[in-house]
């Protein structure tokens, strides 16, 4: 199997599992506590793995610390967006805004570039993804704020994707980078959430622990596969392909969360597919 094929398969797995994590979060009454449970789950799973693998050198540790810090901000922002807006609105916007920024940051910091065909495909992908979630009329109370937070999440996604990819490519052992990253991130977010939500934390954990554990396992899969794919292939096209998660997320929003889909989103899904074909065909 070629590197390109493997990276695409990994990214599609990442897209599906990412949408599942989003749907579990949206169903939770307290998104922040669920984030804490997810963090505790990833910490417990990756702790023994990290201890069996080489400790990353100092120059890689600096990247891990920066990456984890950005992820913390993202996770709090994502919880706020899901609290204030429908998944079918905020999720496509936060994921759709990221690929264009990732392409720009990858060009600046990783020296990756796109040809005109790929740029055209990327533009189509980004426009369709944002259109997928943008409401026809922003009249629901709190929706404008939710969209603003979702756009901020897109910026953070672009930042941490490039930082994490740089760290993976710099690390002598990719598996060790992934394990230590998840262990540090999971422990930190669990401690932060338990402190912020200390008055209701225990009650909420008892209510949401099953969903949190499932989402924690899926989080390891979704970002572990994405990190590995980004480390072996150019990230701009893969980042755009990963955002097909919004299609899976919209399907889950309709079937599981009973949100509206509509003809407009069906048409945009077809346009999105066309953009991805432009990006991933010679």
N, C-alpha and C positions, 0 to 999 in steps of 0.2 A: 504494500500500500504506500502511495506517495505521501510526502509530507503535506502537500496541499489538500489531498483527500482526507487525511487524518484530521487536519485542523478544521475542516468544514464539518466533519462528523461530530467532533468534540464541541464545536460551537452550537450546532443544532441541539445537541443534548443539553448544553448550557441554557439555550433559549427556552426549551420546554420546562426545565426544572426551575428556571427563574420565574416564569409565569406562575408556576404552582406555589412558590414561596410568596409571591405577591397576593395570590388569592387567599392563602391561609392568613396572611397579615390582615387583609381587608375584612375577613370574617371575625377577627378578634375584637373584643370590646375595648381592649387596652393595647394598642399597637406597640407602645414603648415597653411594656412588661413582656410582650411576646418577643421583642427584640432581645431582651435580657435572657429569656429562656433559650433562644437560638444561640446566643453567645455562650451560655453555659454548656450547651450541648456540643458545640464545636470545640470548646476548650477541653472537655472531658474526653472526646474522641481523639483529638490530635495530640494531647499531652504525651501519652506513651509512645506515639509514633515519632514525635519531635525528639524525645529523649533518646531514641534509638538511632537517630540520624545525626550527621555532623552539625555542630553549631556553626551557623553562618559567620564568616569573618566580619570584622568591624565595619568595613566599607559597605557591606551588604546590610548590616544591622541598621545603619543610618537610613537606608532606604526603607526598611521595614517600619521603623519608628515614624517616618514621615507618612508612609502609606497608611498605617493604622490610624494615625491622627485624622487624615482626610476621610477615611472610612467611618470613623466615629461621628463626624459632622454629618456625613451622608445618611447614616442610619437614623439619626434624630430627625433630620429633614424629611426623610422618606416616611417615617411614622407620622409626622405632622401633615404631610400631603395626603396620606391615606385617611387620616382622621377628618380632614376638612373637605374632601372631594371624592366622587365616585371613582372606583378603580378604572372604569372604562374611559374616564377623562384624564386623570392625572398620570396614569401609568404610561399610555402612549406618548404623552408630552415629555415626561421626564426621560423616557428611553429614546425618543425621537430626536431630541435636541442634542444628544451626546455624540452621535457618529460624526457629524460635521466638525465639531470641536476636536474630537479625537484625531481626525485626519489632519487638522491644522497643527495640533500639538505634536503629532507623530512626525510631521514634516519639519517642524522647528527643532525638536529635541532628539528624535530618533533617526533623522535624515531619511525618512521614507517619503515617497511621492506617489501620486496617482497620474495615470495617463488621461487624456481628454475623455475617453469612453468611460473610464471609471469615475471621473469627476461628475459626468452627466448622470450616471447611475446613482451615485451618492446623493446628488441633489434631489433626484426623484424619490429616493428612499427617505431622506430626511423630511421632505415636504409631505409625503404621504403618511409617514408616522405621526407627525405633529397634527396633520389634518384628521387623522384617525381618532385622536382624542379631543380635538378642539370643539367645544360646544357651539352649536349654531347661534345661540344667544346666551351671553353670560348674564343670566338673570337669577340663578340660584344663589341664595345667600351663602357667602363664603367661597364660592367657586373661583372668583377672581384671585383671591388670596391663595387658594389651593393650586391654581395654575402658576402663580409666581413662585411658589415653593417647588413645584414640579420642574420649572425651568432651572431653578437653582440646583436641584438634584441632578439635572442633566449636565450642568457645568462641573459639579463634583465628580460625576461618573467619568467624564473625560479626563479630569485631572488624575484621579486615582488609577484609571486604566493605563495611562502612559507611565506613571510612577511605578506601578506594580510590574508592568512589562519590562521596564528598564531594570528593576531589581531582579526579575527572573532571568534575564539575559546576562546579568552581571554575576549571579550566584554560581559558585562552583558545583552546587548540587541543587537541582530544581525542586526535587521532592522535599528537601530540608527547608527551602525557602517557603514553600506552600504550608508545610506543617507548622513551622515556627510563626509564620504570619497569622494563621488561623488561631493558634494557641494564644498568642498575645492579644489579638483582637477580641477573641471570645471572652477571655478572662476580664479584660478591661471593660467591655460593654456590659457584662453581667454585673460587675461591681458598681459601675456608674448608675445603672438602672435600679439596682436594689437600694442604692442610697437615695436617689431622686424619688422613688416610689415606696419608700420604706413603710409608710402607713398602711398601704393596701397591697404591698408586694406579695406577701404570703397567700392572701386570699385569691389574688389574681393568678398566681402560679398554679394553685390547686385547680383552678378552673381551666386554664389554657395550656397546661404542661404537655398534653398529648399533641396538640397542634404545634406547639413550640419545638418539641423533639423532632417531629416529622419535618418541620421547616428547617431545623438545624442540620439534619442529615441532607436535605435537598440543597441547602446553602453550600455545604462542602462540595457537593457534586457540581453545582452550577458555576461556582467561581473557580474551583480547582480545575475543571475541564477548560474553562475560558483562559485561565492563566497559562496553562500548558500550551494551548493553541496559540496564544499571543506570543509565546516565547519561541515558536518554531516557524512563524509565518508573519508577513506584514499585517499590522493590526487594523488599518482603516477599513478594508473590505470585510474582515472578520467581525469587527465591531458593528458594522451595519447589518451583517447577517445575523448577529446575535440578537438584534433588536426585533427580529421576527417574533420574539417573545411577546410583543404587544398583540399579535394575532392570536396566539395561544391564550394570552391574558384576556382578550376580548371574548373569546369563546367560553372561557371559564366564568367571566363576568355574567354572561347570558345564561349559561346552563346551571351555574352553582349559586351566583349572587343575585340572579334574576334582574340584571340590568339590561337596558335596551341596546341593540346592535344597529339595525337599520340598513337601508340600501346604500347610503353614502359610504359606510364603512366597508361594505362588500366591494364596492367599486374601488375604494382606496387600497384594499388588500390586493386587488388585481394589479393596480398601478405599482404597488410596492414590489410585487413579484417581478414585474418587468424591470424595475430599477436594479434589483438584485441580480437578475440575469445579465444585465449590462456590466455589472461589476465583476462577475465571476465567470464570464466566458471570454475566450480569446478573440 
